[in-house]
Amino acid sequence: MATRPEFVTFDVDGAALGALHWPGIDGAPTVVAVHGITANAWAWDPIAHHLAGGADLVAVDLRGRGRSHTSGGPFGIRRHADDVAAIIEQLGGPVVVAGHSMGAYVALMAAERHPALVKDLVLVDGGAPLELPDDADVDEVLEATLGPAIERLGKLWVDRTSYYSMWSAHPAFADGISVDLERNLLADLVEVDGGFRTAVDVDAVRHDGRELFADIEVRSLLETHPAPVTIIRAPHGLLGTPPPLISDDVVARHTRHRWVEVPDTNHYTVLLGPRGGPVVADHVRIAIAS
């Protein structure tokens, strides 16, 4: 079984980018994992446990998040993709890259810009073009889409309990929060005068979010990617109810890719929950073996 991860740091263009490393058994291939827009590397802890040493898993903290939250800009999907590629190069790639939510777009962009470093991709509820009305305000759509996940940023939390209570009331976790998930959520906090704040740069979230919704190249990544990829989809969205983040219409327009739907999951639990985690790990194993 996977043990507690070790903290590692990569020097990328003068920035110290944090990551978590779950060592695999001797000879296990390296997999690089990328988290979502307001998350951090701990999001991949459940997958490490399901892989049980079958991969040498390195989960990156993107600029502005987790142990990279003070790295500063530039931000953006291309910058994150280049950071991931630089880390893969330091790890001796090519490797399989897995990405959840925004991390799926980063993974696709890394493959687009650095194809020699990416062996295969496993995308989890992300990577597909997001629906945006022509007259929509991107910032308003971002806040409406992310809901409580973005509302928590910038707040001062008096203690860890109040932060946990916010997540436990989140509709996506109506079935409860496991001990492992609780640990991962609380790892998001950094202590400051008067309490705790999330280790997330709000400017990074807004910058990256605008690209997800409005950047033509980012929105076209799935269509332009030269090879079929596996995309694991949740039937429920970020608030735990339909519609899904990736619409049925998008799936119908991209039939050359391998779509896997995990029943009774939402955008979070498709990665973090007891139904989704094993499916993600299984497809990482398939990608490793291909």
Backbone hydrogen bonds in HBPLUS format (Angstrom, degrees):
<---DONOR---> <-ACCEPTOR-->    atom                        ^
c    i                          cat <-CA-CA->   ^        H-A-AA   ^      H-
h    n   atom  resd res      DA  || num        DHA   H-A  angle D-A-AA Bond
n    s   type  num  typ     dist DA aas  dist angle  dist       angle   num
A0006-GLU N   A0021-HIS O   2.93 MM  15  5.22 162.9  1.96 141.1 143.2     1
A0021-HIS N   A0006-GLU O   2.92 MM  15  5.22 153.7  1.99 149.2 157.3     2
A0008-VAL N   A0019-ALA O   3.04 MM  11  5.31 171.2  2.05 147.0 147.2     3
A0019-ALA N   A0008-VAL O   2.93 MM  11  5.31 132.4  2.16 158.1 153.7     4
A0010-PHE N   A0017-LEU O   2.84 MM   7  5.19 163.5  1.87 147.7 152.8     5
A0017-LEU N   A0010-PHE O   2.85 MM   7  5.19 165.8  1.87 160.4 156.5     6
A0012-VAL N   A0015-ALA O   2.85 MM   3  5.19 169.5  1.86 156.3 157.3     7
A0015-ALA N   A0012-VAL O   2.93 MM   3  5.19 166.7  1.94 118.4 121.5     8
A0061-ASP N   A0018-GLY O   2.93 MM  43  5.37 161.1  1.97 147.5 142.4     9
A0020-LEU N   A0059-ALA O   2.86 MM  39  5.22 156.8  1.92 148.7 155.7    10
A0059-ALA N   A0020-LEU O   2.87 MM  39  5.22 156.4  1.93 153.2 159.1    11
A0022-TRP N   A0057-LEU O   2.84 MM  35  5.15 161.7  1.87 154.9 160.2    12
A0057-LEU N   A0022-TRP O   3.10 MM  35  5.15 133.2  2.33 155.0 147.9    13
A0025-ILE N   A0053-GLY O   2.85 MM  28  5.11 166.6  1.87 135.8 134.1    14
A0028-ALA N   A0025-ILE O   2.91 MM   3  5.47 158.8  1.96 147.3 145.7    15
A0056-ASP N   A0029-PRO O   2.82 MM  27  5.75 170.1  1.83 139.9 143.3    16
A0031-VAL N   A0056-ASP O   3.07 MM  25  6.05 157.0  2.12 132.7 134.5    17
A0058-VAL N   A0031-VAL O   2.89 MM  27  6.21 165.1  1.91 167.8 172.0    18
A0032-VAL N   A0096-VAL O   3.04 MM  64  6.46 160.3  2.08 162.7 166.1    19
A0098-ALA N   A0032-VAL O   2.90 MM  66  6.33 157.6  1.95 153.2 160.7    20
A0033-ALA N   A0058-VAL O   2.86 MM  25  6.15 157.9  1.91 144.0 148.8    21
A0060-VAL N   A0033-ALA O   3.05 MM  27  6.34 158.9  2.09 174.4 167.9    22
A0034-VAL N   A0098-ALA O   2.82 MM  64  6.24 144.7  1.94 148.3 160.2    23
A0100-HIS N   A0034-VAL O   3.04 MM  66  6.43 160.4  2.08 166.7 170.2    24
A0039-ALA N   A0036-GLY O   3.35 MM   3  5.15 157.8  2.40  99.4 105.8    25
A0043-ALA N   A0040-ASN O   3.03 MM   3  6.02 170.8  2.04 130.9 133.9    26
A0044-TRP N   A0041-ALA O   3.10 MM   3  6.05 172.4  2.11 128.1 130.0    27
A0045-ASP N   A0042-TRP O   3.01 MM   3  5.30 169.7  2.02 117.1 119.4    28
A0048-ALA N   A0044-TRP O   3.04 MM   4  6.35 154.5  2.10 153.6 161.1    29
A0049-HIS N   A0045-ASP O   3.17 MM   4  6.51 154.3  2.24 152.1 158.1    30
A0050-HIS N   A0046-PRO O   3.04 MM   4  6.37 152.8  2.11 145.0 152.6    31
A0051-LEU N   A0047-ILE O   2.83 MM   4  6.06 149.7  1.92 151.0 159.4    32
A0052-ALA N   A0048-ALA O   3.11 MM   4  6.34 134.4  2.32 137.8 149.0    33
A0054-GLY N   A0051-LEU O   2.89 MM   3  5.23 158.6  1.94 116.2 123.3    34
A0065-ARG N   A0062-LEU O   2.97 MM   3  5.59 140.6  2.12 152.6 150.0    35
A0064-GLY N   A0068-SER O   2.96 MM   4  5.59 153.3  2.04 133.7 125.0    36
A0201-ASP N   A0064-GLY O   2.73 MM 137  4.78 155.9  1.79 147.9 149.6    37
A0068-SER N   A0065-ARG O   2.79 MM   3  5.24 146.4  1.90 143.5 146.1    38
A0066-GLY N   A0199-ALA O   2.86 MM 133  5.15 118.6  2.24 155.0 159.1    39
A0069-HIS N   A0066-GLY O   3.14 MM   3  5.28 153.5  2.21 115.4 114.8    40
A0071-SER N   A0068-SER O   3.07 MM   3  5.28 165.6  2.09 115.7 118.0    41
A0080-HIS N   A0076-GLY O   2.98 MM   4  6.26 166.7  2.00 157.9 161.6    42
A0081-ALA N   A0077-ILE O   2.90 MM   4  6.02 155.6  1.96 142.6 150.0    43
A0082-ASP N   A0078-ARG O   2.89 MM   4  6.12 156.5  1.94 149.9 155.8    44
A0083-ASP N   A0079-ARG O   2.92 MM   4  6.19 151.1  2.01 146.8 155.3    45
A0084-VAL N   A0080-HIS O   2.87 MM   4  6.17 162.3  1.90 154.1 158.2    46
A0085-ALA N   A0081-ALA O   2.91 MM   4  6.13 158.6  1.96 146.8 153.0    47
A0086-ALA N   A0082-ASP O   2.93 MM   4  6.12 153.2  2.00 143.7 150.7    48
A0087-ILE N   A0083-ASP O   2.99 MM   4  6.31 152.4  2.07 149.3 156.8    49
A0088-ILE N   A0084-VAL O   2.88 MM   4  6.18 159.1  1.92 152.3 158.3    50
A0089-GLU N   A0085-ALA O   2.90 MM   4  6.15 156.3  1.96 148.4 154.8    51
A0090-GLN N   A0086-ALA O   3.07 MM   4  6.34 152.1  2.15 140.6 147.6    52
A0091-LEU N   A0087-ILE O   2.95 MM   4  6.25 134.8  2.16 142.1 155.3    53
A0091-LEU N   A0088-ILE O   3.01 MM   3  4.92 126.6  2.31  92.6 107.5    54
A0093-GLY N   A0088-ILE O   2.99 MM   5  5.25 166.5  2.01 142.9 143.9    55
A0092-GLY N   A0089-GLU O   3.09 MM   3  5.12 157.5  2.14 101.7 108.6    56
A0095-VAL N   A0117-LEU O   3.11 MM  22  6.45 149.9  2.20 139.7 137.8    57
A0119-LYS N   A0095-VAL O   2.71 MM  24  5.03 159.2  1.76 128.0 132.8    58
A0097-VAL N   A0120-ASP O   2.98 MM  23  6.38 164.3  2.00 159.3 160.5    59
A0122-VAL N   A0097-VAL O   3.06 MM  25  6.46 147.8  2.16 146.1 149.7    60
A0099-GLY N   A0122-VAL O   3.00 MM  23  6.52 153.0  2.08 157.2 163.9    61
A0124-VAL N   A0099-GLY O   2.81 MM  25  6.03 158.0  1.86 164.2 163.9    62
A0103-GLY N   A0100-HIS O   2.77 MM   3  4.78 133.5  1.99 142.7 130.5    63
A0101-SER N   A0124-VAL O   2.96 MM  23  6.31 161.0  1.99 169.5 169.2    64
A0104-ALA N   A0101-SER O   2.92 MM   3  5.46 150.0  2.01 114.6 123.0    65
A0105-TYR N   A0102-MET O   2.97 MM   3  5.33 124.7  2.29 107.0 120.2    66
A0106-VAL N   A0102-MET O   3.09 MM   4  6.48 157.3  2.14 151.8 158.8    67
A0107-ALA N   A0103-GLY O   2.89 MM   4  6.05 153.9  1.96 140.5 147.5    68
A0108-LEU N   A0104-ALA O   2.97 MM   4  6.23 160.2  2.01 144.8 149.8    69
A0109-MET N   A0105-TYR O   2.86 MM   4  6.05 159.7  1.90 148.9 154.8    70
A0110-ALA N   A0106-VAL O   2.84 MM   4  6.06 151.0  1.93 147.4 155.6    71
A0111-ALA N   A0107-ALA O   3.02 MM   4  6.32 155.3  2.08 147.4 153.7    72
A0112-GLU N   A0108-LEU O   2.89 MM   4  6.16 145.4  2.01 143.4 153.9    73
A0113-ARG N   A0109-MET O   2.89 MM   4  6.06 161.1  1.92 152.9 156.4    74
A0114-HIS N   A0110-ALA O   2.74 MM   4  5.51 144.8  1.87 143.5 153.3    75
A0117-LEU N   A0114-HIS O   3.00 MM   3  5.74 162.8  2.03 125.3 130.7    76
A0118-VAL N   A0115-PRO O   3.40 MM   3  5.49 157.9  2.45 103.9 109.8    77
A0123-LEU N   A0230-THR O   2.94 MM 107  6.13 175.1  1.94 164.2 163.2    78
A0232-ILE N   A0123-LEU O   2.76 MM 109  6.17 164.0  1.79 162.7 162.9    79
A0125-ASP N   A0232-ILE O   2.66 MM 107  5.79 156.8  1.71 162.2 170.7    80
A0136-ALA N   A0133-PRO O   3.12 MM   3  5.26 165.3  2.14 116.9 117.7    81
A0141-VAL N   A0137-ASP O   2.96 MM   4  6.25 160.0  2.00 157.6 164.0    82
A0142-LEU N   A0138-VAL O   2.86 MM   4  6.05 156.7  1.92 150.4 157.1    83
A0143-GLU N   A0139-ASP O   3.07 MM   4  6.31 163.7  2.09 149.4 152.4    84
A0144-ALA N   A0140-GLU O   2.94 MM   4  6.11 159.1  1.98 148.1 154.5    85
A0145-THR N   A0141-VAL O   2.81 MM   4  5.89 151.1  1.89 148.0 155.8    86
A0146-LEU N   A0142-LEU O   2.98 MM   4  6.10 170.9  1.98 153.9 156.1    87
A0147-GLY N   A0143-GLU O   2.92 MM   4  5.67 147.9  2.02 138.8 147.6    88
A0149-ALA N   A0146-LEU O   3.13 MM   3  5.42 145.9  2.25 140.1 131.8    89
A0150-ILE N   A0147-GLY O   3.09 MM   3  5.91 145.0  2.22 123.6 130.1    90
A0151-GLU N   A0147-GLY O   3.23 MM   4  6.43 151.9  2.31 144.8 152.5    91
A0152-ARG N   A0148-PRO O   3.24 MM   4  6.22 144.2  2.38 146.0 149.1    92
A0153-LEU N   A0150-ILE O   3.21 MM   3  5.53 150.6  2.31 106.9 114.9    93
A0155-LYS N   A0152-ARG O   3.38 MM   3  5.75 161.8  2.42 119.6 123.9    94
A0157-TRP N   A0196-PHE O   2.77 MM  39  4.98 177.7  1.77 157.4 157.1    95
A0196-PHE N   A0157-TRP O   2.72 MM  39  4.98 147.6  1.82 143.7 154.6    96
A0164-TYR N   A0160-ARG O   2.88 MM   4  6.15 162.7  1.91 155.0 160.0    97
A0165-SER N   A0161-THR O   2.86 MM   4  6.05 153.0  1.94 147.0 154.8    98
A0166-MET N   A0162-SER O   3.18 MM   4  6.42 145.4  2.31 137.4 144.9    99
A0167-TRP N   A0163-TYR O   3.30 MM   4  6.72 158.2  2.35 149.0 153.3   100
A0168-SER N   A0164-TYR O   2.84 MM   4  6.10 158.7  1.88 154.8 161.7   101
A0169-ALA N   A0165-SER O   3.10 MM   4  6.20 135.1  2.31 139.4 148.8   102
A0170-HIS N   A0167-TRP O   2.95 MM   3  4.98 154.0  2.02 103.3 111.8   103
A0173-PHE N   A0170-HIS O   2.94 MM   3  5.65 159.7  1.98 123.5 129.6   104
A0176-GLY N   A0173-PHE O   2.97 MM   3  5.42 163.1  1.99 117.1 120.9   105
A0182-GLU N   A0178-SER O   2.87 MM   4  6.08 156.2  1.93 148.9 155.8   106
A0183-ARG N   A0179-VAL O   3.08 MM   4  6.35 158.3  2.13 147.7 152.6   107
A0184-ASN N   A0180-ASP O   3.08 MM   4  6.39 154.9  2.15 145.5 152.4   108
A0185-LEU N   A0181-LEU O   2.88 MM   4  6.15 159.3  1.92 156.3 161.2   109
A0186-LEU N   A0182-GLU O   3.00 MM   4  6.18 164.7  2.02 154.2 158.0   110
A0187-ALA N   A0183-ARG O   3.08 MM   4  6.22 130.9  2.33 138.0 150.3   111
A0187-ALA N   A0184-ASN O   3.27 MM   3  5.15 133.8  2.50  91.5 103.9   112
A0188-ASP N   A0185-LEU O   3.11 MM   3  5.62 161.1  2.15 111.8 117.4   113
A0189-LEU N   A0186-LEU O   3.19 MM   3  5.79 173.1  2.20 118.4 120.4   114
A0199-ALA N   A0188-ASP O   2.80 MM  11  5.74 154.9  1.86 170.6 175.6   115
A0190-VAL N   A0197-ARG O   2.77 MM   7  5.51 155.6  1.83 162.6 171.1   116
A0197-ARG N   A0190-VAL O   2.98 MM   7  5.51 160.4  2.02 156.3 161.2   117
A0192-VAL N   A0195-GLY O   2.91 MM   3  5.52 172.5  1.92 141.0 143.6   118
A0195-GLY N   A0192-VAL O   3.10 MM   3  5.52 166.1  2.12 134.7 132.9   119
A0204-ALA N   A0201-ASP O   3.01 MM   3  5.30 123.2  2.34 103.2 117.3   120
A0205-VAL N   A0201-ASP O   3.18 MM   4  6.61 155.7  2.24 151.3 157.9   121
A0206-ARG N   A0202-VAL O   3.00 MM   4  6.28 165.7  2.02 156.8 159.7   122
A0207-HIS N   A0203-ASP O   2.94 MM   4  6.04 163.8  1.97 147.9 152.9   123
A0208-ASP N   A0204-ALA O   2.92 MM   4  6.01 172.0  1.92 153.2 155.9   124
A0209-GLY N   A0205-VAL O   2.82 MM   4  5.85 155.3  1.88 145.8 153.8   125
A0210-ARG N   A0206-ARG O   3.03 MM   4  6.18 155.4  2.09 146.9 151.7   126
A0211-GLU N   A0207-HIS O   3.34 MM   4  6.70 153.5  2.42 144.3 150.8   127
A0212-LEU N   A0208-ASP O   3.04 MM   4  6.40 155.0  2.11 150.3 157.2   128
A0213-PHE N   A0209-GLY O   3.21 MM   4  6.47 154.1  2.28 149.6 154.8   129
A0214-ALA N   A0210-ARG O   2.83 MM   4  5.76 152.1  1.91 149.9 158.4   130
A0215-ASP N   A0211-GLU O   2.99 MM   4  4.66 157.5  2.04 123.2 127.7   131
A0219-ARG N   A0215-ASP O   2.94 MM   4  6.14 163.3  1.96 157.8 163.0   132
A0220-SER N   A0216-ILE O   3.05 MM   4  6.14 125.4  2.36 138.6 152.0   133
A0220-SER N   A0217-GLU O   3.14 MM   3  5.10 138.9  2.31  95.4 107.3   134
A0221-LEU N   A0218-VAL O   3.34 MM   3  5.39 169.8  2.35 107.8 110.7   135
A0224-THR N   A0220-SER O   2.97 MM   4  6.14 156.2  2.03 161.4 168.9   136
A0225-HIS N   A0221-LEU O   2.96 MM   4  5.90 129.0  2.23 144.4 155.2   137
A0258-ARG N   A0229-VAL O   2.87 MM  29  5.92 155.9  1.92 147.9 154.7   138
A0231-ILE N   A0258-ARG O   2.83 MM  27  6.11 165.0  1.85 164.9 165.5   139
A0260-VAL N   A0231-ILE O   2.95 MM  29  6.16 160.9  1.99 154.2 153.4   140
A0233-ARG N   A0260-VAL O   2.65 MM  27  5.94 161.7  1.68 153.2 159.8   141
A0262-VAL N   A0233-ARG O   3.06 MM  29  6.40 156.9  2.11 167.9 173.1   142
A0236-HIS N   A0265-THR O   3.20 MM  29  6.16 142.4  2.35 150.7 155.7   143
A0237-GLY N   A0241-THR O   2.87 MM   4  5.62 173.4  1.88 133.5 132.6   144
A0240-GLY N   A0237-GLY O   3.22 MM   3  5.41 161.4  2.26 110.5 111.8   145
A0267-HIS N   A0237-GLY O   3.26 MM  30  5.15 169.1  2.27 113.1 115.7   146
A0251-VAL N   A0247-SER O   3.18 MM   4  6.58 159.6  2.23 148.2 153.3   147
A0252-ALA N   A0248-ASP O   2.93 MM   4  6.18 159.4  1.97 150.2 155.8   148
A0253-ARG N   A0249-ASP O   3.05 MM   4  6.29 135.0  2.26 139.9 151.3   149
A0253-ARG N   A0250-VAL O   3.13 MM   3  5.14 130.6  2.39  95.4 108.6   150
A0254-HIS N   A0251-VAL O   3.12 MM   3  5.30 154.8  2.19 105.8 113.6   151
A0257-HIS N   A0254-HIS O   3.38 MM   3  6.12 163.2  2.41 115.7 120.1   152
A0270-VAL N   A0266-ASN O   2.96 MM   4  5.75 143.4  2.09 157.2 159.2   153
A0271-LEU N   A0268-TYR O   3.09 MM   3  5.87 158.7  2.14 119.0 124.8   154
A0272-LEU N   A0268-TYR O   2.94 MM   4  6.01 176.1  1.94 149.9 151.3   155
A0273-GLY N   A0269-THR O   2.90 MM   4  4.13 147.6  2.00 107.7 114.2   156
A0277-GLY N   A0273-GLY O   3.04 MM   4  5.79 165.1  2.06 150.2 155.0   157
A0279-VAL N   A0276-GLY O   3.04 MM   3  5.35 120.3  2.41 107.5 122.6   158
A0280-VAL N   A0276-GLY O   3.03 MM   4  6.32 162.9  2.06 162.5 167.9   159
A0281-ALA N   A0277-GLY O   2.98 MM   4  6.23 168.7  1.99 158.7 161.7   160
A0282-ASP N   A0278-PRO O   2.92 MM   4  6.08 154.6  1.99 143.1 150.0   161
A0283-HIS N   A0279-VAL O   3.08 MM   4  6.38 156.4  2.14 150.4 155.6   162
A0284-VAL N   A0280-VAL O   2.96 MM   4  6.27 142.1  2.11 148.5 159.9   163
A0285-ARG N   A0281-ALA O   2.99 MM   4  6.30 156.6  2.05 149.8 155.6   164
A0286-ILE N   A0282-ASP O   3.00 MM   4  6.35 152.3  2.08 143.1 150.9   165
A0287-ALA N   A0283-HIS O   3.01 MM   4  6.13 157.6  2.06 139.0 144.6   166
A0288-ILE N   A0284-VAL O   2.94 MM   4  6.18 155.0  2.00 149.8 156.7   167
A0289-ALA N   A0285-ARG O   3.02 MM   4  6.25 154.3  2.09 148.0 154.4   168
A0290-SER N   A0286-ILE O   3.06 MM   4  6.16 124.9  2.37 141.3 155.2   169
A0290-SER N   A0287-ALA O   3.33 MM   3  5.20 142.2  2.48  94.1 104.4   170
